[in-house]
Amino acid sequence: MKKVGFFQSVRLKLTIVYILLLLLGIQVIGSYFGGELTERLEQNFNDSIDGRLRSLAYSVQNSYETDRSDSDSSLESDVQVLINEFNENDIQKVMVVDYSNRRVIATYDRDLSESDVGKKANNPMITSALLYKNSDWEMKVDPATENRLRVGARPVESSDGEEVHAAIYYEADMSSVYNQLQQINNIFARGTVLAITVAALLGILVARTITKPLSEMRRQAQIMATGDFSQKVSVHGNDEIGQLGITFNDLNDKLKQSQATTEGERRKLSSVLSNMSDGVIATDRSGAITLMNAPASKLIGQSFEEVQGQSLVDILDLTDQVNEINDVETIGSIIVDLSNEDQQLLLKANFSVVQDENDEMDGFITVISDVTEQEKIEQERREFVSNVSHELRTPLTTMRSYLEALTDGAWEDKEIAPRFLDVTQNETDRMIRLVNDLLQLSKMDRKDTGLFKEKVEFIEYFSHIIDRFEMNRDEKNTFRRELSNENLFVWIDKDKVTQVLDNIISNAIKYSPEGGTITFKAETLKKQLLVSVSDQGMGMPADTVDKIFDRFYRVDKARSREMGGTGLGLAIAREIIESHHGQIWANSQEGKGTTVFFTLPLINQKRRKRK
């Protein structure tokens, strides 16, 4: 796992957060302190100015109310002396304006060389102070120095307060106040930098106490990822991080226990799979092999390493039976022929779907077992049935009876002898047909008869067969065709399928009542061609429908023999259809007729291109 750098670490983030919180607190405190300090200094400055102006106003009032003789100094001289004595560093201009003539009688201005004495004062503040006794002031900025000034005027009233002697105009420089504030702010800024520096160092130490256990847990998680659960995380304290360490150790113990349980289950499963007599093959959803036990390897003759990742369809050679891996879901089970020249091997494959937690298909489990011996036993049974003699006994017995009668003298009777010979010939013909059918079934069982398949457009082919029967049918039956308008192509042996259709249609005609309708259908059903032939005959019980495809089985044996049936036609039809990878079955109701169905694989677009 990639190492986390310092600039990406939680330690740096915690330190930055710690510093930002401290800086925010300092800024809030500084803003509040600065505002309060500014207000207090300005208030003190204003109080100081007001106090000195009151003192000056009182002195000027006394000068106005002092009785003077000719030898005494003038009012203007006394007021100018007061103004000169009033000289302060922060007051840069003072004027005393007489009420009677609105002229300046005394002044002080440290920035001007000329005196304003004798000049008429037109300032609105001075006028307001003289006329209305107002003591107003305002803040201004000196355009030359850009310093803030307090500019105002206040009246000098008589001792009884009934009249105004003069007005005092002043301009006070407030730069000392703001210089003092600037010095305090500089001190505060230096303190802030020092506090942030100390906070950064403390933040790194504090963050380290938090991130060190986390780093230890991270290292332990990497060790756990390798499968080593023997080590534990050191727990320092009982805080949240300590509780996290305890929980992490509990998780370590549970994972260790779960791994041991999983390993035990894996060994059990491995032992079960290894000791099974049947083979087990697991695939993913695409059909690629992901698991195979030893019996399966032995049955197919390949090791798991050789087939891992390969398609199950290719390994079991299912290309002739399924088009896609998803088709095995509908098949359920199938017999797989893996025989070669040296050894016969027939496997029965049972397919089941593996679903995930969302009930969606996640793969397949295939259980394969060797059914070669079972098939051999079945083959022997079929051969025995093919050679059974009880079907031959009836015609042979009949022939023997008639031949004995002829031998005993019936041959001399010109009326009886021809009839006896005709019966003997019919029974002989029936035995020949029976033997021929038995031989054909026997060849099919041994797979001695190869199929000569070709691409056939089935609708046209089916119509020709129906036309042949329609030309030779009795007037008692009606043919009805319900055939698809599409061109449906199949890969079949025409002779063999013709034999199937001949047998099915012949049975429908045999068992149809007078005036009955025989219905022919051909349509598509899930990539399959579905063909059906329906009659309106006597039908059969539901429990016998599935048996009509067994060899020598007849619903009505007497009637079947009367009509010349051998009991092997539908059995042969089933063998032919199944050899084409199709299915054949029947539906019937007593008194309502019988319908025989069979399916054949359609040639899809992919096969046409490949061909």
Residue pairs with C-beta under 8 A, 6 or more apart in sequence:
1 218
1 222
6 12
9 211
10 207
10 210
10 211
10 214
11 204
11 207
11 208
11 210
11 211
12 207
14 203
14 206
14 207
14 210
14 211
15 200
15 203
15 204
15 207
18 199
18 200
18 202
18 203
18 206
18 207
19 196
19 199
19 200
19 203
22 195
22 196
22 199
23 192
23 196
26 192
26 195
26 196
30 188
30 192
33 188
34 181
34 184
34 185
34 188
37 181
37 184
38 181
41 177
41 180
41 181
42 174
42 177
45 90
45 150
45 172
45 174
45 176
45 177
46 150
49 90
49 91
49 150
49 170
49 172
52 86
52 88
52 91
53 154
53 168
53 170
56 82
56 83
56 86
56 94
56 168
57 154
57 155
57 156
57 168
59 82
60 79
60 82
60 96
60 156
60 165
60 166
60 168
61 156
61 157
61 158
61 159
61 165
63 75
63 78
63 79
63 82
64 75
64 156
64 158
64 165
64 166
65 158
65 159
65 165
66 78
68 74
68 75
75 105
76 105
76 106
76 117
79 96
79 105
79 106
79 166
80 105
80 106
80 107
80 117
82 106
83 94
83 96
83 106
83 107
83 108
84 108
86 94
86 108
87 108
89 176
90 172
90 173
90 174
90 176
91 170
91 171
91 172
91 173
92 109
92 110
92 111
92 149
92 171
92 172
92 173
93 107
93 108
93 109
93 110
93 111
93 112
93 169
93 170
93 171
94 107
94 108
94 109
94 168
94 169
94 170
94 171
95 104
95 106
95 107
95 108
95 116
95 121
95 126
95 168
95 169
95 170
96 104
96 105
96 106
96 107
96 156
96 166
96 167
96 168
96 169
97 103
97 104
97 105
97 121
97 126
97 130
97 166
97 167
97 168
97 169
98 104
98 105
98 165
98 166
99 130
99 163
99 164
99 165
99 166
99 167
101 120
102 120
102 121
102 127
102 130
103 118
103 119
103 120
103 121
104 116
104 117
104 118
104 119
104 120
104 121
105 117
105 166
106 117
107 115
107 116
107 117
109 115
109 116
111 144
121 167
121 169
123 153
123 169
125 134
125 136
125 137
125 138
125 151
125 152
125 153
125 169
126 153
126 167
126 169
128 134
128 136
128 153
129 135
129 136
129 153
129 154
129 155
129 164
129 167
129 168
130 155
130 164
130 166
130 167
133 155
133 157
133 164
134 153
134 155
135 152
135 153
135 154
135 155
136 152
136 153
137 150
137 151
137 152
137 153
138 150
138 151
138 152
139 148
139 149
139 150
139 151
139 174
140 148
140 149
140 151
141 147
141 148
141 149
142 148
142 149
142 173
145 175
147 173
147 174
147 175
148 173
148 174
148 175
148 178
149 171
149 172
149 173
149 174
150 170
150 171
150 172
150 174
151 170
151 171
151 172
152 169
152 170
153 167
153 168
153 169
153 170
154 167
154 168
155 164
155 166
155 167
155 168
156 164
156 165
156 166
156 167
156 168
157 163
157 164
157 165
158 164
158 165
210 241
213 233
213 234
213 236
213 241
213 242
213 244
213 245
214 241
216 233
216 234
217 233
217 244
217 245
217 248
220 231
220 232
220 233
220 248
220 252
223 231
224 252
224 255
227 259
229 252
229 253
229 255
229 256
229 259
232 249
232 252
233 245
233 248
233 249
233 252
234 245
235 242
235 245
235 246
235 249
236 242
236 245
273 280
273 293
273 294
274 293
274 294
276 293
276 295
277 295
277 369
278 295
278 367
278 368
278 369
279 292
279 293
279 295
279 296
279 297
279 298
279 299
279 300
279 367
279 368
279 369
280 291
280 292
280 293
280 295
280 296
280 365
280 366
280 367
280 368
281 289
281 291
281 292
281 296
281 312
281 315
281 365
281 366
281 368
282 289
282 290
282 291
282 292
282 354
282 363
282 364
282 365
282 366
283 289
283 290
283 312
283 325
283 363
283 364
283 366
284 290
284 362
284 363
285 361
285 362
285 363
286 311
286 325
287 311
287 312
287 313
287 325
287 364
288 309
288 310
288 311
288 312
289 304
289 307
289 308
289 309
289 310
289 311
289 312
289 315
290 308
290 363
291 304
292 304
292 307
292 308
296 368
297 303
297 304
299 345
299 347
299 368
299 370
300 307
300 315
300 316
300 338
300 347
300 368
301 338
302 315
307 315
311 325
312 318
312 325
312 328
312 364
312 366
313 319
313 322
313 325
316 336
316 338
316 347
316 349
316 366
316 368
317 336
317 337
317 338
318 328
318 334
318 336
320 581
321 331
321 334
321 581
322 328
322 331
323 527
323 604
323 606
325 364
326 361
328 334
328 351
328 364
328 366
329 351
329 353
329 361
329 364
331 351
332 350
332 351
333 348
333 349
333 350
333 351
334 348
334 349
334 351
335 346
335 347
335 348
335 349
335 371
335 375
336 346
336 347
336 348
336 349
336 368
337 345
337 346
337 347
338 345
338 346
338 347
339 345
339 346
344 372
344 376
345 370
345 372
346 370
346 371
346 372
346 375
347 368
347 369
347 370
347 371
348 368
348 369
348 371
349 366
349 367
349 368
350 366
350 367
350 368
351 364
351 365
351 366
352 364
352 365
352 366
352 367
353 361
353 363
353 364
353 365
354 361
354 362
354 363
354 364
354 365
355 361
355 362
356 362
379 445
379 446
382 441
382 442
382 445
382 551
383 442
383 445
385 551
385 552
386 438
386 439
386 441
386 442
386 445
386 551
387 438
388 552
391 434
391 552
391 566
391 567
392 431
392 434
394 561
395 427
395 428
395 430
395 431
395 434
396 427
396 431
398 423
398 424
398 427
399 423
399 424
399 427
399 428
402 420
402 421
402 423
402 424
403 424
405 416
405 420
406 417
406 420
406 421
410 416
410 417
410 420
411 417
430 561
430 564
430 566
433 564
433 566
434 566
434 568
437 566
437 568
437 569
437 572
438 568
440 449
440 572
441 551
441 568
441 571
441 572
441 575
443 449
444 572
444 575
444 576
444 579
445 575
451 493
451 496
451 579
451 580
452 493
452 495
453 491
453 492
453 493
453 580
454 491
454 492
454 493
454 494
455 489
455 490
455 491
455 603
455 611
456 489
456 490
456 491
456 492
456 494
457 487
457 488
457 489
458 488
458 489
458 490
458 492
458 522
458 529
458 531
458 600
459 483
459 484
459 486
459 487
459 488
459 522
461 494
462 483
462 501
462 520
462 522
462 531
463 481
463 483
465 498
465 501
465 502
465 505
466 479
466 481
466 505
466 520
469 479
469 505
469 509
470 479
473 479
473 509
474 509
476 512
476 513
476 514
476 515
476 516
477 509
477 512
477 514
477 515
477 516
477 517
477 518
478 515
478 516
478 517
478 518
479 517
479 518
479 520
480 517
480 518
480 519
480 520
481 519
481 520
482 519
482 520
482 521
482 522
483 520
483 521
483 522
484 522
484 523
484 524
486 524
488 522
488 524
488 529
488 602
489 602
489 603
489 608
490 529
490 600
490 601
490 602
490 603
491 580
491 601
491 603
492 580
492 600
493 576
493 580
496 576
496 579
496 580
497 576
497 580
497 600
499 572
499 573
499 576
500 572
500 573
500 576
500 577
500 584
500 598
501 533
503 569
503 570
503 572
503 573
504 533
504 570
504 573
504 596
504 598
505 518
505 533
506 569
507 535
507 569
507 570
507 596
508 518
508 533
508 534
508 535
508 537
508 594
508 596
509 518
509 535
510 563
510 565
511 535
511 537
511 538
511 594
512 518
512 535
512 536
512 537
512 593
513 536
513 537
513 538
516 535
516 536
516 537
516 593
517 536
518 533
518 534
518 535
518 536
519 532
519 533
519 534
520 532
520 533
521 530
521 531
521 532
521 533
521 534
522 529
522 530
522 531
522 532
523 529
523 530
524 530
524 602
525 599
527 601
527 602
527 604
528 582
528 599
528 600
528 601
528 602
529 599
529 600
529 601
529 602
530 597
530 598
530 599
531 597
531 598
531 599
531 600
532 595
532 596
532 597
532 598
533 595
533 596
534 593
534 594
534 595
534 596
535 593
535 594
535 595
536 592
536 593
537 593
537 594
538 590
538 591
538 593
539 588
539 589
539 590
539 591
539 592
539 593
539 594
540 548
540 555
540 588
540 590
540 594
541 555
541 590
542 588
542 589
544 555
545 586
545 587
545 588
546 585
546 586
547 553
548 555
548 570
548 586
549 570
549 571
549 573
549 574
549 584
549 585
549 586
550 571
551 567
551 568
551 571
552 567
552 568
552 571
553 567
554 560
554 561
554 565
554 567
557 567
560 567
570 584
570 596
573 584
573 598
574 584
577 583
577 584
577 598
577 599
577 600
578 584
580 600
580 601
581 600
581 601
582 598
582 599
582 600
582 601
583 598
583 599
584 596
584 597
584 598
584 599
585 596
585 597
585 598
586 594
586 595
586 596
586 597
587 594
587 595
587 597
588 594
588 595
603 611
